[in-house]
């Protein structure tokens, strides 16, 4: 295109745009104010696994921490044996909200292993060690320890925390099938976070 024709085309385009036109963009602002000197943990409230006797089922879950203290912290897990039973208060569509133990068979908490998650945001900042250290253990164990660098409100997703359950195989010498085949089992785990100070 010749320069004169380009100039005429640009002038025609400029005439189509009103001189006083303003262009803008919206921005929504949301602020979540955390309490000072707080320490809290939250997890997915439901873990549902199906597994064949003698095999291991794996379930990833979200573990979220709020830490506005100036100390390190640790998370432990407690719970009771997995008890056989059945669901009650079932709604159309299959959702049930009640559980009744039938005392046919119980699994020790030894069949459960819990592993804490990790997050490497702060690892380059902490000169002493890894900021967050996950562990694997049974019910009653410590699954996470973290230094004071793990501060704020965050979820552990690199990797996520997880549960593993391994029901025992059948025992032909007992009246009750030790594998629990055909039964459903249930327990409640409680995750507790507390101040932790790394050894010097």
C-alpha positions in Angstrom: 0.0 0.0 0.0 1.4 3.4 -0.9 2.1 5.8 2.0 -0.7 8.2 0.9 -3.3 5.5 0.8 -2.1 4.2 4.3 -2.4 7.8 5.7 -5.9 8.2 4.3 -7.0 4.8 5.8 -5.6 5.7 9.2 -7.4 9.1 9.2 -10.7 7.4 8.3 -10.3 4.9 11.2 -9.5 7.7 13.6 -12.7 9.5 12.6 -14.7 6.5 13.6 -13.4 6.5 17.2 -14.9 9.2 19.4 -12.2 11.3 21.0 -13.8 11.3 24.4 -14.2 7.5 24.6 -12.7 5.9 27.8 -11.8 2.2 28.1 -11.4 0.4 31.4 -11.4 -2.9 33.3 -13.0 -4.0 36.5 -11.2 -5.7 39.4 -12.8 -7.4 42.4 -10.8 -7.4 45.6 -11.2 -9.9 48.3 -9.2 -9.9 51.6 -9.2 -12.8 54.0 -7.9 -11.5 57.4 -6.3 -14.3 59.4 -6.3 -14.2 63.3 -2.9 -13.4 64.9 -1.1 -16.1 66.8 -3.3 -18.9 65.5 -2.6 -22.5 64.7 -5.2 -24.7 63.0 -5.5 -27.8 60.7 -8.3 -29.0 58.5 -8.6 -32.0 56.2 -11.1 -33.5 53.8 -13.9 -34.7 56.0 -14.5 -37.9 54.0 -12.3 -40.8 52.7 -14.0 -43.6 50.9 -12.0 -46.6 49.7 -12.8 -50.0 48.3 -10.1 -52.7 48.5 -9.6 -56.4 48.0 -8.4 -58.4 51.1 -4.6 -58.5 51.2 -4.2 -55.6 48.8 -3.6 -51.9 49.6 -6.0 -49.0 48.8 -4.6 -45.5 48.4 -6.5 -42.2 49.0 -5.0 -38.7 48.5 -6.6 -36.0 50.6 -6.2 -32.2 51.2 -4.6 -31.1 54.5 -4.7 -27.3 55.1 -2.7 -25.4 57.7 -3.2 -22.0 59.2 -0.1 -20.8 61.1 0.3 -17.2 62.2 2.5 -18.0 65.1 6.3 -17.5 65.1 7.1 -21.1 65.9 7.3 -24.5 64.1 4.4 -26.9 64.3 3.6 -30.6 64.0 0.5 -32.7 63.1 -0.4 -36.0 64.8 -3.3 -38.4 64.0 -5.4 -40.4 66.5 -8.3 -42.8 66.0 -10.0 -46.0 67.0 -10.1 -49.5 65.4 -12.1 -49.8 62.1 -15.4 -51.4 63.1 -17.7 -53.4 60.8 -21.2 -52.1 60.5 -23.8 -50.6 58.1 -25.2 -47.3 57.0 -28.5 -45.8 58.1 -30.6 -42.7 57.3 -30.1 -43.3 53.5 -31.7 -40.8 51.1 -32.9 -41.3 47.5 -29.8 -41.4 45.3 -27.7 -43.4 47.8 -26.4 -40.8 50.3 -26.4 -42.1 53.9 -25.7 -40.0 57.0 -25.7 -42.5 59.9 -23.4 -45.4 60.8 -24.2 -48.3 63.2 -21.5 -50.7 64.4 -22.5 -54.3 64.2 -19.5 -55.7 66.1 -19.0 -58.6 63.7 -15.4 -57.8 63.1 -12.9 -55.0 63.8 -9.6 -54.2 62.2 -6.8 -52.8 64.4 -5.6 -49.3 63.3 -2.4 -51.1 62.2 -4.2 -51.7 58.8 -4.0 -47.9 58.3 -0.9 -45.9 57.3 -1.1 -42.1 57.1 1.4 -39.9 55.2 1.8 -36.2 55.6 2.0 -33.9 52.5 4.6 -31.4 51.5 5.0 -27.9 50.1 8.3 -26.5 48.9 7.6 -22.8 48.8 10.0 -21.9 51.6 12.7 -24.5 51.2 15.2 -22.1 49.7 14.6 -19.6 52.6 15.1 -21.9 55.6 18.8 -22.3 56.1 18.5 -25.1 58.7 16.6 -27.9 56.9 13.5 -28.7 54.8 10.8 -26.4 56.0 8.1 -29.1 56.0 9.0 -32.8 56.7 6.3 -35.4 56.1 6.4 -38.8 57.8 4.5 -42.1 57.3 3.0 -43.9 60.3 0.1 -45.6 61.9 -2.7 -44.0 63.8 -1.0 -42.3 66.8 2.0 -41.1 64.9 3.3 -37.7 63.9 2.8 -37.2 60.2 4.2 -33.7 59.8 6.8 -31.4 61.3 7.6 -27.9 60.0 9.8 -25.0 61.0 8.5 -21.4 61.6 9.1 -20.7 57.9 5.9 -22.6 57.0 3.8 -19.5 57.9 0.4 -18.4 56.6 -2.7 -20.2 55.3 -1.8 -23.0 52.8 -2.6 -26.5 51.6 -0.1 -29.3 51.2 -0.2 -30.5 47.6 3.4 -31.2 46.5 2.6 -34.1 47.1 -0.8 -34.3 48.9 -1.3 -36.2 52.2 -2.6 -39.7 51.8 -4.1 -42.7 53.5 -3.4 -46.4 52.8 -5.4 -49.3 54.1 -4.5 -53.0 53.8 -7.1 -55.5 55.2 -5.7 -58.8 56.2 -6.1 -62.0 54.1 -8.6 -64.7 55.0 -7.9 -66.9 57.9 -9.5 -70.4 57.3 -9.1 -71.4 61.0 -11.6 -68.8 62.3 -15.4 -68.7 62.2 -15.4 -65.1 60.9 -13.6 -64.3 57.7 -10.7 -62.3 58.9 -10.4 -60.3 55.6 -13.8 -58.8 56.3 -14.9 -59.7 52.7 -18.4 -58.4 52.0 -18.4 -56.1 55.1 -18.0 -52.4 55.4 -15.7 -50.8 58.0 -15.6 -47.3 59.5 -13.6 -45.2 61.9 -13.0 -41.5 62.7 -9.5 -40.0 62.5 -8.6 -36.8 64.4 -5.8 -34.6 63.1 -4.2 -32.4 65.8 -1.7 -29.5 65.2 0.5 -28.2 68.0 3.6 -26.0 68.4 6.8 -27.8 67.7 10.4 -26.6 68.2 13.1 -28.2 66.1 16.0 -29.6 68.2 19.1 -27.4 68.0 
